[in-house]
Amino acid sequence: MPTPRRLTKEDVLAAFRRDALLGAAVRVFGEHGFDCATMERIADEADVAKGTTYLYYPSKQSIYDAALSSGFAELDERTREVIDRAPSFREAISAFMTARAEYFFEHRDFFRMYVSAMARQITRVKPRASEFQAMVDRQTRRLEQAVARATARREIRRVDAAATAVAIFDLTRGLVARRMISSGNLDLAEDVAFLSELVWRGLRKGPGLRTQDSRDEAKGTRRRDEGKGNRDKAKKG
């Protein structure tokens, strides 16, 4: 097995500068938006020469994508851990919402970048595949897999796992946005408890709920009844 190459001082300095530039980029993009942000502003925020910025990132789009990717990687790791540790899907919903909300409150500029990037994607006349959309899809897929596992364990009723994951994402984003613009002192735990219970009530199995299983069973019964009716008519004829 080859011995890993030892990091040089140049490697350490390059990693430090990349981190500093990405942190500065998040702050600048979060405050000014993509269109008004400039490489010069990012360089000033990172306290480096403008030319240094271009050594690491050749364009505004490249550093924007890198900053989003870095933030999403941190967020993905945090949410993966809480989903994996949750003893039940019901608790996973609450843990997922809490972890994402807390991360966004700790990184408010990144949340503004995230919302702005989503708005740019939505308002395109012809939406196209993008690195941002790929990042969001990777995040959604992890929750989608958790929904599928809960369904397989018969912990929840049969649902569209992808649509359910997106719905939980959207509710969580709405919770964060509401708290960001609110002037009141809102309780995160209380908000998460309300939303997670709302989601759980829609997913759980129980009396009064028309589950996918019960719908399939009802369809099968109707088909059998229709078949019996047709046979009876044939006998009478």
WOKAPE-V906658 format. One record per residue. SS is DSSP state (H for helix, E for strand, C for the rest). Layout:
ss:SS
ss:SS
//
This chain:
ss:C
ss:C
ss:C
ss:C
ss:C
ss:C
ss:C
ss:C
ss:H
ss:H
ss:H
ss:H
ss:H
ss:H
ss:H
ss:H
ss:H
ss:H
ss:H
ss:H
ss:H
ss:H
ss:H
ss:H
ss:H
ss:H
ss:H
ss:H
ss:H
ss:H
ss:H
ss:H
ss:H
ss:H
ss:H
ss:H
ss:C
ss:C
ss:H
ss:H
ss:H
ss:H
ss:H
ss:H
ss:H
ss:H
ss:C
ss:C
ss:C
ss:H
ss:H
ss:H
ss:H
ss:H
ss:H
ss:H
ss:C
ss:C
ss:C
ss:H
ss:H
ss:H
ss:H
ss:H
ss:H
ss:H
ss:H
ss:H
ss:H
ss:H
ss:H
ss:H
ss:H
ss:H
ss:H
ss:H
ss:H
ss:H
ss:H
ss:H
ss:H
ss:H
ss:H
ss:H
ss:H
ss:C
ss:C
ss:C
ss:H
ss:H
ss:H
ss:H
ss:H
ss:H
ss:H
ss:H
ss:H
ss:H
ss:H
ss:H
ss:H
ss:H
ss:H
ss:H
ss:H
ss:H
ss:C
ss:H
ss:H
ss:H
ss:H
ss:H
ss:H
ss:H
ss:H
ss:H
ss:H
ss:H
ss:H
ss:H
ss:H
ss:H
ss:C
ss:C
ss:C
ss:C
ss:C
ss:C
ss:C
ss:C
ss:H
ss:H
ss:H
ss:H
ss:H
ss:H
ss:H
ss:H
ss:H
ss:H
ss:H
ss:H
ss:H
ss:H
ss:H
ss:H
ss:H
ss:H
ss:H
ss:H
ss:H
ss:H
ss:C
ss:C
ss:C
ss:E
ss:C
ss:C
ss:C
ss:C
ss:H
ss:H
ss:H
ss:H
ss:H
ss:H
ss:H
ss:H
ss:H
ss:H
ss:H
ss:H
ss:H
ss:H
ss:H
ss:H
ss:H
ss:H
ss:H
ss:H
ss:H
ss:C
ss:C
ss:C
ss:C
ss:C
ss:C
ss:H
ss:H
ss:H
ss:H
ss:H
ss:H
ss:H
ss:H
ss:H
ss:H
ss:H
ss:H
ss:H
ss:H
ss:H
ss:H
ss:E
ss:C
ss:C
ss:C
ss:C
ss:C
ss:C
ss:C
ss:H
ss:H
ss:H
ss:H
ss:H
ss:H
ss:H
ss:H
ss:H
ss:H
ss:H
ss:H
ss:H
ss:H
ss:H
ss:H
ss:H
ss:H
ss:H
ss:H
ss:H
ss:H
ss:H
ss:H
ss:H
ss:C
//
